[in-house]
Amino acid sequence: MGLDGVTHAKVVITVCQDIGDYLDEVVNIDTIIIDFSKAFDLVPHDRLLTKLAASGMDLRVVIWVREFLVGSTQRVRVGGQLSKEVKVTSDVPQGSVLGPLLFLVYVNDIWRNIDSSIRLFADNCIIYRKITNKNDIEKLQKDLDILWERAAENGMKINPSKHKVIRFMRAQVKNPLGYCLGDQKILEASSCKYLGIV
């Protein structure tokens, strides 16, 4: 299993362990799955490099990443016609170990001041909280509002058609879940897929 697979497994195990621990406490857990649209394509190189430098990373690594990203071009072929070359000013390469890592560096501040548990793996995000009273529901909604604002600040687009909210619980509760992301209500689901696990 490569580094990517190990990190993937660690995130899944952490989320499952947290949910199991909360269920042992006999509390409900509200969980929201969030999908960033075209996340890797929307990372601007200049802002990523600024964040890398501000993180205290060795300057040689920042220069190496700049050389890796900056100056690449792309063309499109439609039928037999090839377009003009254009500079690529935003994206991190998908299908590499470095791509997801650079994306995480870029969105590393997205969970600042968020009280609920939040886990990111590449462009997959899950935010969850144990719910013991109405105050916990309000705190989770506040954290969703912060996440929405941070995503906008970072130029990230959230795909509203792919969010889901799931409540894990030992006893059935009839009250509907009314969480929103931006001005979109998050649809309730009884199950969904997160990092390949249902």
N, C-alpha and C positions, 0 to 999 in steps of 0.2 A: 504494500500500500504506500503510495507516494505521500509527500507532505500535504498536498491538497486533500487527500482522502483521510489522513489522520486528523486534520483540522475539522473537516466535515463531520467525522464520527464524534469528535470531542464536543462539538456544538450540539449535535443531536442527543448525546448522552447527558450533557448538562441540562438541557431543557427537560428531558424525560425524568431525570432525577429530581429536579426542582418541582415538577408537577406531582410526582409520586410523594415527595416529602410534604407538600401542602395537603394532598389528599389524606395523608396519615394524620395531619392535624385536624381533619374533618372540616376543612374550609373549601369554598369554591375558588376556582382559578379562572379568571377571564383572560383569554389569549387572543391576540390579534396578529394575523399573518399579513405582512405587507410586501408588495412587489414593486421594486423600482423599475420603471420602464427604460429600456435601452441604457441602463446605468453606466456600463463601461464606455459607451459612445459619448456620453455627456461630460466626462471629466476633462476640464480645460487644463492643458499642460502647464500654463503659467501659474495658475492657482495651486495645482498639485505640487509643483516645484517650490513655491513659496511655503506651503505647509510642510513639505519635507525639510526645508532649511530651518524653519521655525521650530521643528520638533527636536532640534539638537543633533540631528543625524550628521555623521562625519561628512564634511564638505566634498570629499572625493566620491562618496556614494551618490550625493545629490548631482554632482557633475556627470557621473556615469549614467544615472537615470535620465538626465537631460539629453545626453548623447543618444540614449536608447530610444527616447520618445520624439524629440524635436527634429524636424527636417524630413520626416517621412511624407510621402505623397501617395495619392491613390488615383486610379482611373476606373472607369466603368465601361464595360462592353455591352452594347445592346445590338443583337443581331451580329452584323459584321462591322459595325461602327465602334470605334474606340474614342472615348471622350478625351479632352485635354487633361493633363495632370493638374491636380490641385493639392495644396498643402493641407496636411492633417493637423489641425490645431487642438483637437480634443478627442481623446479616446485613450484607453489603456488596452493593451493587447489581450484578447480572450484566448483561452486554450493554452495559457502558460501559467507557471507557478507565480510569476511576477505580477501578472494582471490583477488577480484578486487581491494580492497584497497591496499594490498601489491604490486600488479602489478603497480598501479599508483605511489606508493612511489618509486618503482624501476625505472620507466621511467620519474619521475618528472623533471629531467634535460633535457629531450629531446627537449623542446621548448625554451631553453635558447638562446638568441640572434636571435629569430625569430620575425619578424615584423608583419607578417600576423596573422590573428586570427586562433587559433588552439584549438580544443576541443578533449579531450580524455574521453572515457568511457570504462573502462576495455581495451580490445584489439581493440576497434573501434576508428578510428582517422579521423577527418575531418579538413582540413586546407583551409581557404578561404580569399579572399581579394577583396576589391572593385577596379575595373579597370577603370581608367580615361584616361590612356595613356600607351604607350609602356613601360615606366619606371616601372609602376605597375606590368606589366607582368613579367619583368626581376626580380623584387623584389620577386614575388611569386616563380619563378623558383629558385632563390637563397635560399629561405627558404626551398624549397623542397630538394635542395642539402644538406643543413644543417641537415634536418630531416633524410635524407638517411645516412649521416655520423654518426649521433648520434645513430641511430638504430643499425648500424654496431658496434659501440663502446660498446653498451649495449648487443651485442650478439642477437639482435632481427632480425627475418627474416620477410621481407615484401613480401606478396604474389602478384606478378605482375599481375596475371590473374584476380585479384579482384579489382584493382584500377579503378577508374572512374573519369573523369573530366566533370563537368557540368557548363555551363554558364547560370546564371539567368540574364534576361534582359527584358526591356520593348519593345525594337525594335530589329528586326532581324539583325544580323551582319553575313556577309558571310565568314569572315576570320576564318580558322580552328584554333583550339586550339592545341598548340604544346608543351605541358609540358612533362617532362621526370622525372623519378625516377630511379636513377642509370643510366643504359644504356637502360632502357626500356621506350618507348613512352607510355604515359598514354592515353588509349582509351577514346574518347569522347562519352558521352551518353546523351540522352534527359531526362532520369530519372534513379533513382536507389534507393535502399532501404538503409536507414541509421537508425540504432537502431529501426528497425521495421516500420519506416515511409517512404513512397514513396515520 
